[in-house]
Structure formats: structure tokens, C-alpha cells
Amino acid sequence: MRKRIIKIFIAILLVILGIAFLYSPGTEDVKSWEEWANNCDKYGLIEGYSHNKADYPPLTSVILYVSGQIPKPFDLNKFQYIKLSIFFFLLISSFVFWLYTRSFLFTAILYISLFMNSVMLAYTDIYFAPSVTSYL
């Protein structure tokens, strides 16, 4: 029972750590993600992707577009919903990894190792991590 309480406490701390860095500025790429989301809003998914003129997979634009539609009732700006979507995908990736390994320690290590690249720096590579972790 004591080990379970410690694991829950650590998991809560890791989630709080993720929430604490939702407003970190990220890299210059955040401006690109905002522009891509704007293009999808303005032109639709297919035309918006072609306006992005980037070598990222189309799914990135789809995720940015969908994540931008969800928080509209909450009056969030593009930066906030992009960071929230990145954090959400970090949580999903960690959960999928835990489902396959059932190892709290390895899942916590994965979360921490992906945290800086995803939530802190705002790289969208985390969008594809759930599918990768399901193959491990």
C-alpha cells in the first residue's frame, strides 16, 4: 500500500511539473505552429497544409487544427492550446507506454525524458510518440 501511495504522489508531481511549464515560451518553432494552425483555420486542412510549405507530416497540421477547435469555448489563444495539446500527447504517450510495460519506473523515466523536448521546448514530435510507444 505504501508503494502505491508513493507512486501516486510521484505521478501527481510529474503532472504538476508538466502543468507548471505550459507557459514556458518554447522555441522559435512555436510561431510556426501558430501559423500552421492559422492556415488550417483560414483555408481548411488540405489547403492549409499546402500553405504551410513545410516538410512535416500532414498529421501535424491535423492535430494542430483539431486541438485548436476544442478550446474555442474556453477563450484560449493559439499558444496555449498548442502547449496543451503537446502536454496531452505527452500524457497519452506515457500512458500507452505504461500499458505495455506496466513499469512505473520506466514510464516515469520516459515522461521525464520527453518532457523537456515536448512541453518545455514545444516541439510537436510528441504527437507521434503514442503510436511509436505502442510498438515497443
N, CA, C and O atoms as a MOPAC input file, in Angstrom:
PM7 MOZYME 1SCF
protein

 N      0.82200 1    -1.19400 1     0.00000 1
 C      0.00000 1     0.00000 1     0.00000 1
 C      0.86800 1     1.26200 1     0.00000 1
 O      0.55300 1     2.24400 1    -0.67200 1
 N      1.94800 1     1.22200 1     0.75100 1
 C      2.82100 1     2.38500 1     0.84000 1
 C      3.47300 1     2.69800 1    -0.50700 1
 O      3.61300 1     3.86400 1    -0.87300 1
 N      3.87900 1     1.64300 1    -1.25200 1
 C      4.48100 1     1.83400 1    -2.56500 1
 C      3.48300 1     2.47000 1    -3.52900 1
 O      3.85100 1     3.31300 1    -4.34800 1
 N      2.23900 1     2.06600 1    -3.42800 1
 C      1.20400 1     2.61800 1    -4.30300 1
 C      1.00800 1     4.11200 1    -4.02300 1
 O      0.86500 1     4.89800 1    -4.95900 1
 N      1.00200 1     4.50300 1    -2.77800 1
 C      0.84000 1     5.90900 1    -2.40800 1
 C      2.02400 1     6.73000 1    -2.92000 1
 O      1.84200 1     7.84500 1    -3.40900 1
 N      3.22700 1     6.18300 1    -2.81000 1
 C      4.41900 1     6.87100 1    -3.30200 1
 C      4.33900 1     7.04300 1    -4.82500 1
 O      4.67500 1     8.10600 1    -5.34800 1
 N      3.89900 1     6.00700 1    -5.52900 1
 C      3.76300 1     6.09400 1    -6.97700 1
 C      2.72800 1     7.13800 1    -7.37500 1
 O      2.95000 1     7.91000 1    -8.30800 1
 N      1.62100 1     7.16600 1    -6.68600 1
 C      0.58300 1     8.16500 1    -6.96700 1
 C      1.11600 1     9.56400 1    -6.71200 1
 O      0.87500 1    10.47500 1    -7.50300 1
 N      1.82900 1     9.73800 1    -5.62900 1
 C      2.41400 1    11.03700 1    -5.29600 1
 C      3.40000 1    11.48400 1    -6.37900 1
 O      3.37400 1    12.64100 1    -6.80000 1
 N      4.25700 1    10.58400 1    -6.82600 1
 C      5.22700 1    10.90700 1    -7.87200 1
 C      4.50800 1    11.23300 1    -9.17700 1
 O      4.88000 1    12.17800 1    -9.87300 1
 N      3.48400 1    10.45800 1    -9.50900 1
 C      2.72300 1    10.72400 1   -10.73900 1
 C      2.07200 1    12.10500 1   -10.68500 1
 O      2.08200 1    12.83400 1   -11.67700 1
 N      1.51800 1    12.46100 1    -9.55800 1
 C      0.90400 1    13.78400 1    -9.40000 1
 C      1.96300 1    14.87300 1    -9.53200 1
 O      1.72000 1    15.90100 1   -10.16300 1
 N      3.13000 1    14.65400 1    -8.94400 1
 C      4.21900 1    15.63000 1    -9.08100 1
 C      4.65300 1    15.79800 1   -10.53700 1
 O      4.92600 1    16.91400 1   -10.98100 1
 N      4.71600 1    14.70200 1   -11.27300 1
 C      5.11000 1    14.78800 1   -12.67900 1
 C      4.06900 1    15.55500 1   -13.49600 1
 O      4.42600 1    16.34500 1   -14.37000 1
 N      2.79500 1    15.32700 1   -13.21800 1
 C      1.74100 1    16.06100 1   -13.92600 1
 C      1.79300 1    17.54200 1   -13.56200 1
 O      1.64100 1    18.40100 1   -14.43000 1
 N      2.00500 1    17.84000 1   -12.29300 1
 C      2.12700 1    19.24300 1   -11.86600 1
 C      3.32300 1    19.89900 1   -12.53700 1
 O      3.25100 1    21.06200 1   -12.93300 1
 N      4.42000 1    19.16600 1   -12.66800 1
 C      5.59500 1    19.68300 1   -13.37100 1
 C      5.23300 1    20.04100 1   -14.81000 1
 O      5.63400 1    21.08900 1   -15.31500 1
 N      4.47300 1    19.16600 1   -15.46500 1
 C      4.03600 1    19.44300 1   -16.83100 1
 C      3.15300 1    20.67100 1   -16.90900 1
 O      3.31600 1    21.49400 1   -17.81000 1
 N      2.23300 1    20.80600 1   -15.99300 1
 C      1.33000 1    21.95300 1   -15.96500 1
 C      2.11400 1    23.23400 1   -15.68500 1
 O      1.81300 1    24.28400 1   -16.25200 1
 N      3.10800 1    23.15100 1   -14.82100 1
 C      3.89100 1    24.33100 1   -14.45400 1
 C      4.62700 1    24.92900 1   -15.65600 1
 O      4.88400 1    26.13300 1   -15.68800 1
 N      4.96400 1    24.10000 1   -16.63600 1
 C      5.72000 1    24.59300 1   -17.78800 1
 C      4.84900 1    24.82300 1   -19.02500 1
 O      5.37600 1    24.98100 1   -20.12700 1
 N      3.54600 1    24.84300 1   -18.85900 1
 C      2.67500 1    25.10500 1   -20.00700 1
 C      2.87600 1    26.49900 1   -20.58100 1
 O      2.60900 1    26.72500 1   -21.76200 1
 N      3.34000 1    27.42600 1   -19.77100 1
 C      3.54600 1    28.78600 1   -20.25300 1
 C      5.00800 1    29.08800 1   -20.56100 1
 O      5.36200 1    30.23900 1   -20.81800 1
 N      5.86000 1    28.06600 1   -20.53900 1
 C      7.24200 1    28.31200 1   -20.95100 1
 C      7.22900 1    28.69500 1   -22.42900 1
 O      6.42400 1    28.16500 1   -23.19500 1
 N      8.10200 1    29.60200 1   -22.83500 1
 C      7.99500 1    30.16700 1   -24.18400 1
 C      8.27800 1    29.18600 1   -25.31700 1
 O      7.84700 1    29.41800 1   -26.44700 1
 N      8.98100 1    28.11100 1   -25.04600 1
 C      9.32100 1    27.19000 1   -26.11800 1
 C     10.38500 1    27.77500 1   -27.02500 1
 O     11.08900 1    28.71200 1   -26.65000 1
 N     10.49600 1    27.22300 1   -28.21200 1
 C     11.48800 1    27.69000 1   -29.18000 1
 C     10.80600 1    28.58600 1   -30.21000 1
 O      9.61000 1    28.86400 1   -30.11900 1
 N     11.56800 1    29.02000 1   -31.16400 1
 C     11.01800 1    29.83900 1   -32.25400 1
 C     10.00600 1    29.06100 1   -33.08400 1
 O      9.20400 1    29.65800 1   -33.80300 1
 N     10.03600 1    27.73100 1   -32.99100 1
 C      9.10500 1    26.90600 1   -33.75300 1
 C      7.65400 1    27.15000 1   -33.36300 1
 O      6.75100 1    26.88100 1   -34.15600 1
 N      7.41600 1    27.64800 1   -32.17500 1
 C      6.04500 1    27.90500 1   -31.72700 1
 C      5.33900 1    28.86100 1   -32.68600 1
 O      4.14500 1    28.72000 1   -32.94600 1
 N      6.07400 1    29.82000 1   -33.20000 1
 C      5.49000 1    30.74900 1   -34.17100 1
 C      5.05300 1    30.00500 1   -35.43200 1
 O      4.02600 1    30.32700 1   -36.03000 1
 N      5.83700 1    29.01400 1   -35.82500 1
 C      5.46400 1    28.20600 1   -36.99000 1
 C      4.19400 1    27.41300 1   -36.71500 1
 O      3.29900 1    27.33900 1   -37.55700 1
 N      4.12600 1    26.81600 1   -35.51500 1
 C      2.93100 1    26.02300 1   -35.18400 1
 C      1.68900 1    26.92000 1   -35.18100 1
 O      0.62200 1    26.52300 1   -35.64900 1
 N      1.84600 1    28.13100 1   -34.64800 1
 C      0.71300 1    29.06400 1   -34.63400 1
 C      0.31000 1    29.43800 1   -36.05900 1
 O     -0.87800 1    29.52500 1   -36.37100 1
 N      1.29200 1    29.65600 1   -36.91100 1
 C      0.99500 1    29.98900 1   -38.30500 1
 C      0.31400 1    28.81100 1   -39.00400 1
 O     -0.62500 1    29.00700 1   -39.77500 1
 N      0.77800 1    27.60400 1   -38.74000 1
 C      0.16400 1    26.42000 1   -39.34300 1
 C     -1.28500 1    26.27500 1   -38.88900 1
 O     -2.17000 1    25.98100 1   -39.69200 1
 N     -1.51700 1    26.48500 1   -37.60200 1
 C     -2.88600 1    26.40700 1   -37.09100 1
 C     -3.75700 1    27.48100 1   -37.73400 1
 O     -4.90900 1    27.22300 1   -38.08100 1
 N     -3.21200 1    28.67800 1   -37.89200 1
 C     -3.95300 1    29.75300 1   -38.55800 1
 C     -4.27200 1    29.38600 1   -40.00400 1
 O     -5.37900 1    29.63900 1   -40.48100 1
 N     -3.30100 1    28.78800 1   -40.70500 1
 C     -3.54200 1    28.37600 1   -42.08000 1
 C     -4.66100 1    27.34100 1   -42.17700 1
 O     -5.49000 1    27.40000 1   -43.08500 1
 N     -4.67900 1    26.40700 1   -41.25300 1
 C     -5.73900 1    25.39600 1   -41.26200 1
 C     -7.09200 1    26.01900 1   -40.92800 1
 O     -8.11100 1    25.64100 1   -41.50500 1
 N     -7.10000 1    26.96000 1   -40.01000 1
 C     -8.35400 1    27.65800 1   -39.68400 1
 C     -8.85600 1    28.45500 1   -40.88200 1
 O    -10.04900 1    28.46400 1   -41.18400 1
 N     -7.93900 1    29.11400 1   -41.54800 1
 C     -8.29700 1    30.03200 1   -42.62700 1
 C     -8.65300 1    29.30000 1   -43.92900 1
 O     -9.62900 1    29.65200 1   -44.59200 1
 N     -7.86400 1    28.28700 1   -44.29100 1
 C     -8.00700 1    27.64700 1   -45.59600 1
 C     -8.57700 1    26.22600 1   -45.53800 1
 O     -8.88800 1    25.64700 1   -46.57900 1
 N     -8.71500 1    25.66200 1   -44.34300 1
 C     -9.11500 1    24.25700 1   -44.23800 1
 C     -7.88100 1    23.37800 1   -44.15000 1
 O     -6.75500 1    23.85500 1   -44.29200 1
 N     -8.09700 1    22.09800 1   -43.91500 1
 C     -6.96400 1    21.19600 1   -43.66700 1
 C     -6.05000 1    21.01900 1   -44.87500 1
 O     -4.83100 1    21.13600 1   -44.75200 1
 N     -6.62600 1    20.74000 1   -46.03100 1
 C     -5.79200 1    20.42800 1   -47.18900 1
 C     -5.08200 1    21.67800 1   -47.70500 1
 O     -3.86500 1    21.66800 1   -47.89400 1
 N     -5.82600 1    22.73500 1   -47.93100 1
 C     -5.21700 1    23.97500 1   -48.40300 1
 C     -4.28500 1    24.56800 1   -47.33700 1
 O     -3.22900 1    25.11200 1   -47.65900 1
 N     -4.68200 1    24.45800 1   -46.08600 1
 C     -3.83800 1    24.96700 1   -45.00600 1
 C     -2.50100 1    24.26100 1   -44.96500 1
 O     -1.46600 1    24.89500 1   -44.76100 1
 N     -2.51300 1    22.94300 1   -45.15800 1
 C     -1.26700 1    22.18400 1   -45.18200 1
 C     -0.38300 1    22.62200 1   -46.34600 1
 O      0.83300 1    22.74300 1   -46.19300 1
 N     -0.98700 1    22.86000 1   -47.50200 1
 C     -0.18900 1    23.29000 1   -48.64200 1
 C      0.37300 1    24.70400 1   -48.43100 1
 O      1.44600 1    25.02000 1   -48.94500 1
 N     -0.33100 1    25.54700 1   -47.69000 1
 C      0.17900 1    26.89100 1   -47.39100 1
 C      1.32800 1    26.85300 1   -46.37300 1
 O      2.12500 1    27.78900 1   -46.30100 1
 N      1.41100 1    25.78700 1   -45.60100 1
 C      2.48200 1    25.68700 1   -44.60300 1
 C      3.85400 1    25.55300 1   -45.24000 1
 O      4.85200 1    26.00200 1   -44.67600 1
 N      3.90700 1    24.94100 1   -46.40700 1
 C      5.17300 1    24.76700 1   -47.13000 1
 C      6.27700 1    24.23600 1   -46.20700 1
 O      7.34500 1    24.83200 1   -46.06700 1
 N      5.97800 1    23.11000 1   -45.59500 1
 C      6.93900 1    22.51500 1   -44.67500 1
 C      7.06500 1    21.02600 1   -44.96400 1
 O      6.24500 1    20.44500 1   -45.67400 1
 N      8.08800 1    20.43000 1   -44.41000 1
 C      8.32200 1    19.01100 1   -44.63800 1
 C      7.78900 1    18.13500 1   -43.50500 1
 O      8.13300 1    16.95600 1   -43.42500 1
 N      6.96300 1    18.68800 1   -42.63900 1
 C      6.35300 1    17.90900 1   -41.56900 1
 C      5.21800 1    17.07500 1   -42.12900 1
 O      4.61300 1    17.44700 1   -43.13400 1
 N      4.92200 1    15.94700 1   -41.48800 1
 C      3.80100 1    15.12200 1   -41.95300 1
 C      2.47200 1    15.87000 1   -41.82200 1
 O      2.32000 1    16.71400 1   -40.93800 1
 N      1.52000 1    15.56400 1   -42.69100 1
 C      0.22200 1    16.25300 1   -42.64700 1
 C     -0.50500 1    16.08300 1   -41.32100 1
 O     -1.31000 1    16.93200 1   -40.93900 1
 N     -0.22800 1    14.99500 1   -40.62200 1
 C     -0.92200 1    14.75700 1   -39.35400 1
 C     -0.63600 1    15.86700 1   -38.33400 1
 O     -1.47500 1    16.14100 1   -37.47600 1
 N      0.51100 1    16.49200 1   -38.41400 1
 C      0.82300 1    17.60500 1   -37.51400 1
 C     -0.18500 1    18.73100 1   -37.69400 1
 O     -0.69100 1    19.28200 1   -36.71600 1
 N     -0.47300 1    19.06600 1   -38.93300 1
 C     -1.45700 1    20.11900 1   -39.19600 1
 C     -2.84500 1    19.70900 1   -38.73000 1
 O     -3.59900 1    20.53100 1   -38.21000 1
 N     -3.18000 1    18.44500 1   -38.91600 1
 C     -4.49200 1    17.95300 1   -38.47800 1
 C     -4.62300 1    18.07300 1   -36.95700 1
 O     -5.64700 1    18.53200 1   -36.45100 1
 N     -3.59000 1    17.66000 1   -36.24000 1
 C     -3.63200 1    17.73600 1   -34.77800 1
 C     -3.69400 1    19.18900 1   -34.31500 1
 O     -4.45100 1    19.51600 1   -33.40100 1
 N     -2.91000 1    20.05500 1   -34.93600 1
 C     -2.95800 1    21.47400 1   -34.57900 1
 C     -4.34800 1    22.05100 1   -34.84900 1
 O     -4.86200 1    22.84000 1   -34.05600 1
 N     -4.94100 1    21.66200 1   -35.95000 1
 C     -6.28100 1    22.15300 1   -36.28600 1
 C     -7.31500 1    21.64900 1   -35.27900 1
 O     -8.10600 1    22.43100 1   -34.75100 1
 N     -7.30600 1    20.34600 1   -35.01700 1
 C     -8.28600 1    19.76300 1   -34.09400 1
 C     -8.09200 1    20.30600 1   -32.68800 1
 O     -9.06300 1    20.62900 1   -32.00300 1
 N     -6.84800 1    20.40500 1   -32.26000 1
 C     -6.61300 1    20.93000 1   -30.91100 1
 C     -7.01100 1    22.39300 1   -30.81400 1
 O     -7.30900 1    22.88600 1   -29.72700 1
 N     -7.01800 1    23.08000 1   -31.93100 1
 C     -7.46000 1    24.47700 1   -31.93600 1
 C     -8.96300 1    24.63200 1   -31.89200 1
 O     -9.46600 1    25.68700 1   -31.50400 1
 N     -9.69000 1    23.59700 1   -32.28500 1
 C    -11.14800 1    23.66900 1   -32.27800 1
 C    -11.72500 1    23.38300 1   -30.89900 1
 O    -12.79000 1    23.89500 1   -30.55200 1
 N    -11.04300 1    22.58300 1   -30.12400 1
 C    -11.55900 1    22.17200 1   -28.81000 1
 C    -11.62200 1    23.32300 1   -27.81500 1
 O    -12.65300 1    23.48300 1   -27.16100 1
 N    -10.56800 1    24.14100 1   -27.66400 1
 C    -10.61800 1    25.15900 1   -26.60000 1
 C    -11.31600 1    26.46600 1   -26.97300 1
 O    -11.29700 1    27.40900 1   -26.18200 1
 N    -11.92300 1    26.55000 1   -28.14000 1
 C    -12.56400 1    27.81000 1   -28.52100 1
 C    -13.56800 1    28.30000 1   -27.47700 1
 O    -13.61300 1    29.50000 1   -27.20900 1
 N    -14.37000 1    27.42500 1   -26.88300 1
 C    -15.28900 1    27.92600 1   -25.84300 1
 C    -14.57300 1    28.45100 1   -24.59800 1
 O    -15.15600 1    29.20000 1   -23.81400 1
 N    -13.30500 1    28.05600 1   -24.41500 1
 C    -12.56300 1    28.45500 1   -23.22000 1
 C    -11.75300 1    29.72300 1   -23.42000 1
 O    -11.08100 1    30.17800 1   -22.49500 1
 N    -11.80600 1    30.30200 1   -24.61300 1
 C    -11.13000 1    31.55800 1   -24.91700 1
 C     -9.61200 1    31.48100 1   -24.67400 1
 O     -9.02900 1    32.35300 1   -24.02800 1
 N     -8.99400 1    30.42900 1   -25.20100 1
 C     -7.54300 1    30.28400 1   -25.11600 1
 C     -6.91500 1    30.78400 1   -26.40300 1
 O     -7.53100 1    30.70100 1   -27.46500 1
 N     -5.70800 1    31.29800 1   -26.32400 1
 C     -5.02100 1    31.70600 1   -27.54500 1
 C     -4.29900 1    30.50600 1   -28.15900 1
 O     -4.22200 1    29.43900 1   -27.55000 1
 N     -3.78000 1    30.69000 1   -29.35400 1
 C     -3.16300 1    29.57600 1   -30.08500 1
 C     -1.97600 1    28.97700 1   -29.32900 1
 O     -1.81100 1    27.75700 1   -29.29400 1
 N     -1.17200 1    29.81400 1   -28.73900 1
 C     -0.02400 1    29.31400 1   -27.97700 1
 C     -0.48400 1    28.38100 1   -26.85800 1
 O      0.10500 1    27.31900 1   -26.65300 1
 N     -1.51900 1    28.76900 1   -26.14300 1
 C     -1.99600 1    27.96800 1   -25.02200 1
 C     -2.53400 1    26.61100 1   -25.47500 1
 O     -2.23600 1    25.58800 1   -24.85900 1
 N     -3.32700 1    26.60000 1   -26.55500 1
 C     -3.86400 1    25.30300 1   -26.94600 1
 C     -2.82000 1    24.42000 1   -27.60400 1
 O     -2.92500 1    23.19600 1   -27.53700 1
 N     -1.81800 1    25.00600 1   -28.23600 1
 C     -0.73200 1    24.18800 1   -28.77600 1
 C      0.03500 1    23.52900 1   -27.63600 1
 O      0.33600 1    22.33700 1   -27.69000 1
 N      0.34800 1    24.30300 1   -26.61300 1
 C      1.06400 1    23.73400 1   -25.46100 1
 C      0.20300 1    22.68700 1   -24.74300 1
 O      0.72300 1    21.66200 1   -24.30200 1
 N     -1.09800 1    22.93300 1   -24.62400 1
 C     -1.98400 1    21.94800 1   -24.00600 1
 C     -2.04400 1    20.65600 1   -24.81900 1
 O     -2.05300 1    19.56200 1   -24.25500 1
 N     -2.08600 1    20.78600 1   -26.13900 1
 C     -2.12300 1    19.57800 1   -26.96600 1
 C     -0.81300 1    18.79700 1   -26.83900 1
 O     -0.82300 1    17.56600 1   -26.81400 1
 N      0.29600 1    19.50100 1   -26.75900 1
 C      1.59300 1    18.83600 1   -26.57800 1
 C      1.62400 1    18.11000 1   -25.23600 1
 O      2.06900 1    16.96600 1   -25.15600 1
 N      1.15800 1    18.76800 1   -24.19800 1
 C      1.10900 1    18.14500 1   -22.87100 1
 C      0.17900 1    16.93600 1   -22.87300 1
 O      0.49800 1    15.90300 1   -22.28500 1
 N     -0.96000 1    17.06200 1   -23.52600 1
 C     -1.91400 1    15.95900 1   -23.63200 1
 C     -1.28000 1    14.74600 1   -24.30800 1
 O     -1.46000 1    13.61500 1   -23.85500 1
 N     -0.53900 1    14.97900 1   -25.38900 1
 C      0.10800 1    13.87300 1   -26.08000 1
 C      1.25900 1    13.28100 1   -25.27200 1
 O      1.55600 1    12.09500 1   -25.40900 1
 N      1.89700 1    14.06800 1   -24.45000 1
 C      2.90900 1    13.52200 1   -23.53600 1
 C      2.24500 1    12.57900 1   -22.53600 1
 O      2.76800 1    11.50200 1   -22.25100 1
 N      1.10400 1    12.98200 1   -22.00800 1
 C      0.37300 1    12.11800 1   -21.07300 1
 C     -0.09500 1    10.83000 1   -21.75100 1
 O      0.02100 1     9.74500 1   -21.18200 1
 N     -0.62000 1    10.95600 1   -22.96300 1
 C     -1.07000 1     9.76600 1   -23.69600 1
 C      0.10900 1     8.83300 1   -23.97800 1
 O      0.00200 1     7.62000 1   -23.79800 1
 N      1.22300 1     9.39600 1   -24.41700 1
 C      2.40900 1     8.58000 1   -24.71000 1
 C      2.86900 1     7.82700 1   -23.47400 1
 O      3.20800 1     6.64500 1   -23.54400 1
 N      2.87900 1     8.51500 1   -22.35200 1
 C      3.29900 1     7.87800 1   -21.10400 1
 C      2.33100 1     6.77700 1   -20.70500 1
 O      2.75300 1     5.71100 1   -20.25600 1
 N      1.04000 1     7.02700 1   -20.86400 1
 C      0.03500 1     6.02700 1   -20.51100 1
 C      0.13400 1     4.79700 1   -21.41100 1
 O      0.06500 1     3.66900 1   -20.92400 1
 N      0.29500 1     5.00300 1   -22.70900 1
 C      0.42400 1     3.87200 1   -23.63500 1
 C      1.67400 1     3.06800 1   -23.30700 1
 O      1.65200 1     1.83800 1   -23.32700 1
 N      2.75700 1     3.76400 1   -23.00600 1
 C      3.99200 1     3.07900 1   -22.62300 1
 C      3.77900 1     2.26400 1   -21.35300 1
 O      4.24500 1     1.12900 1   -21.25600 1
 N      3.07800 1     2.84100 1   -20.38200 1
 C      2.81600 1     2.11900 1   -19.14400 1
 C      1.94000 1     0.89000 1   -19.39700 1
 O      2.15000 1    -0.15400 1   -18.77900 1
 N      0.96200 1     1.00400 1   -20.29700 1
 C      0.10700 1    -0.13600 1   -20.61800 1
 C      0.92100 1    -1.32100 1   -21.13600 1
 O      0.61500 1    -2.47400 1   -20.83000 1
 N      1.94600 1    -1.03500 1   -21.91000 1
 C      2.75600 1    -2.11000 1   -22.47900 1
 C      3.82300 1    -2.62100 1   -21.53300 1
 O      4.15900 1    -3.80400 1   -21.57200 1
 N      4.36100 1    -1.76800 1   -20.69100 1
 C      5.45500 1    -2.20400 1   -19.81900 1
 C      4.99500 1    -2.54400 1   -18.41400 1
 O      5.58300 1    -3.39900 1   -17.75300 1
 N      3.93700 1    -1.87200 1   -17.95200 1
 C      3.45800 1    -1.98100 1   -16.56300 1
 C      4.56100 1    -1.64700 1   -15.56200 1
 O      4.55400 1    -2.11600 1   -14.42400 1
 N      5.50200 1    -0.83000 1   -16.01100 1
 C      6.59900 1    -0.41500 1   -15.14800 1
 C      6.45900 1     1.07400 1   -14.85200 1
 O      6.61400 1     1.91200 1   -15.74000 1
 N      6.16900 1     1.38800 1   -13.61100 1
 C      6.04500 1     2.78400 1   -13.22200 1
 C      7.37500 1     3.50400 1   -13.36400 1
 O      7.41300 1     4.64800 1   -13.81700 1
 N      8.45600 1     2.85700 1   -12.98600 1
 C      9.78300 1     3.46600 1   -13.05500 1
 C     10.14700 1     3.83100 1   -14.49300 1
 O     10.56200 1     4.96000 1   -14.75600 1
 N      9.99700 1     2.88700 1   -15.42500 1
 C     10.33900 1     3.16800 1   -16.81500 1
 C      9.40800 1     4.21200 1   -17.42400 1
 O      9.83400 1     5.01900 1   -18.25100 1
 N      8.15000 1     4.20000 1   -17.02000 1
 C      7.20700 1     5.20100 1   -17.52700 1
 C      7.57300 1     6.58600 1   -17.01800 1
 O      7.50300 1     7.55700 1   -17.77100 1
 N      7.95800 1     6.69300 1   -15.76400 1
 C      8.38200 1     7.98300 1   -15.20900 1
 C      9.64100 1     8.47800 1   -15.91100 1
 O      9.76900 1     9.67200 1   -16.18300 1
 N     10.56900 1     7.57300 1   -16.20500 1
 C     11.79000 1     7.94300 1   -16.92500 1
 C     11.44400 1     8.41900 1   -18.33800 1
 O     11.99900 1     9.40800 1   -18.81700 1
 N     10.53000 1     7.71700 1   -18.99800 1
 C     10.10200 1     8.13700 1   -20.32800 1
 C      9.47100 1     9.52800 1   -20.27800 1
 O      9.79200 1    10.39100 1   -21.09500 1
 N      8.58000 1     9.73800 1   -19.32400 1
 C      7.90200 1    11.03000 1   -19.17300 1
 C      8.92000 1    12.15400 1   -18.98700 1
 O      8.85200 1    13.18300 1   -19.65900 1
 N      9.84100 1    11.95000 1   -18.08900 1
 C     10.85200 1    12.97700 1   -17.80700 1
 C     11.74100 1    13.21300 1   -19.02400 1
 O     12.09000 1    14.35400 1   -19.32700 1
 N     12.10700 1    12.14100 1   -19.71800 1
 C     12.98700 1    12.30600 1   -20.87600 1
 C     12.29600 1    13.00800 1   -22.04300 1
 O     12.95300 1    13.71300 1   -22.81000 1
 N     10.99800 1    12.83100 1   -22.18600 1
 C     10.25800 1    13.50100 1   -23.25700 1
 C      9.74100 1    14.87300 1   -22.85900 1
 O      9.37700 1    15.67700 1   -23.71800 1
 N      9.70700 1    15.13900 1   -21.57800 1
 C      9.12800 1    16.37400 1   -21.04800 1
 C      9.80100 1    17.62900 1   -21.59500 1
 O      9.12200 1    18.55000 1   -22.04900 1
 N     11.13200 1    17.66900 1   -21.55300 1
 C     11.82700 1    18.88000 1   -21.96900 1
 C     11.62900 1    19.14900 1   -23.45400 1
 O     11.38100 1    20.28600 1   -23.85800 1
 N     11.73800 1    18.11000 1   -24.26000 1
 C     11.59200 1    18.27300 1   -25.69900 1
 C     10.16100 1    18.64200 1   -26.09200 1
 O      9.94800 1    19.36500 1   -27.06400 1
 N      9.20800 1    18.15600 1   -25.35400 1
 C      7.81900 1    18.40600 1   -25.73800 1
 C      7.24600 1    19.63700 1   -25.04700 1
 O      7.02800 1    20.66100 1   -25.69500 1
 N      7.00600 1    19.55700 1   -23.77100 1
 C      6.30900 1    20.63900 1   -23.06400 1
 C      7.17200 1    21.88700 1   -22.93300 1
 O      6.69900 1    22.99000 1   -23.20700 1
 N      8.40300 1    21.74000 1   -22.53000 1
 C      9.24300 1    22.92300 1   -22.30800 1
 C      9.63000 1    23.61900 1   -23.61000 1
 O      9.54100 1    24.84200 1   -23.70800 1
 N     10.05900 1    22.84600 1   -24.60900 1
 C     10.53100 1    23.44100 1   -25.85200 1
 C      9.44200 1    23.54500 1   -26.92300 1
 O      9.63300 1    24.21200 1   -27.94000 1
 N      8.32000 1    22.89800 1   -26.69900 1
 C      7.14600 1    22.95100 1   -27.59200 1
 C      7.41900 1    22.34900 1   -28.96600 1
 O      6.97400 1    22.88800 1   -29.97900 1
 N      8.14400 1    21.23800 1   -29.00700 1
 C      8.30500 1    20.51600 1   -30.26600 1
 C      7.13300 1    19.56600 1   -30.43200 1
 O      6.71000 1    18.91700 1   -29.47600 1
 N      6.61300 1    19.48800 1   -31.63700 1
 C      5.41300 1    18.68600 1   -31.89300 1
 C      5.72000 1    17.22600 1   -32.20600 1
 O      4.80900 1    16.47200 1   -32.54800 1
 N      6.95400 1    16.81700 1   -32.10000 1
 C      7.29200 1    15.41600 1   -32.34900 1
 C      6.53400 1    14.47800 1   -31.40500 1
 O      6.33100 1    13.30700 1   -31.72400 1
 N      6.12800 1    14.97800 1   -30.27500 1
 C      5.40500 1    14.16800 1   -29.29700 1
 C      4.06800 1    13.70300 1   -29.85800 1
 O      3.51200 1    12.72000 1   -29.36700 1
 N      3.53900 1    14.37800 1   -30.86800 1
 C      2.26800 1    13.97300 1   -31.46700 1
 C      2.33100 1    12.54800 1   -32.01400 1
 O      1.30700 1    11.87000 1   -32.09600 1
 N      3.50300 1    12.10200 1   -32.38200 1
 C      3.65100 1    10.78800 1   -32.98600 1
 C      4.15300 1     9.73400 1   -32.00600 1
 O      4.23800 1     8.55700 1   -32.35700 1
 N      4.47800 1    10.13000 1   -30.81300 1
 C      5.01400 1     9.20400 1   -29.81400 1
 C      4.01900 1     8.13300 1   -29.36300 1
 O      4.44200 1     6.99800 1   -29.14600 1
 N      2.72700 1     8.42100 1   -29.21000 1
 C      1.83200 1     7.33000 1   -28.78000 1
 C      1.84400 1     6.13900 1   -29.74400 1
 O      1.78700 1     4.98800 1   -29.31000 1
 N      1.91800 1     6.41200 1   -31.03500 1
 C      1.94300 1     5.30700 1   -31.98000 1
 C      3.27000 1     4.55800 1   -31.92000 1
 O      3.30600 1     3.34700 1   -32.13900 1
 N      4.34800 1     5.25500 1   -31.63000 1
 C      5.66200 1     4.61100 1   -31.52500 1
 C      5.73300 1     3.77700 1   -30.24900 1
 O      6.22400 1     2.64800 1   -30.27000 1
 N      5.24400 1     4.33100 1   -29.13600 1
 C      5.33800 1     3.58500 1   -27.88500 1
 C      4.45700 1     2.34800 1   -27.89900 1
 O      4.70300 1     1.41400 1   -27.13600 1
 N      3.45200 1     2.31900 1   -28.73400 1
 C      2.60500 1     1.12700 1   -28.80200 1
 C      3.29600 1    -0.03900 1   -29.49800 1
 O      2.83900 1    -1.17800 1   -29.39600 1
 N      4.39700 1     0.23100 1   -30.20800 1
 C      5.14700 1    -0.82600 1   -30.87100 1
 C      6.29300 1    -1.36200 1   -30.03000 1
 O      6.95500 1    -2.31800 1   -30.43500 1
 N      6.54000 1    -0.77700 1   -28.88600 1
 C      7.66400 1    -1.22500 1   -28.05900 1
 C      7.37800 1    -2.55500 1   -27.42100 1
 O      8.21700 1    -3.08100 1   -26.69000 1

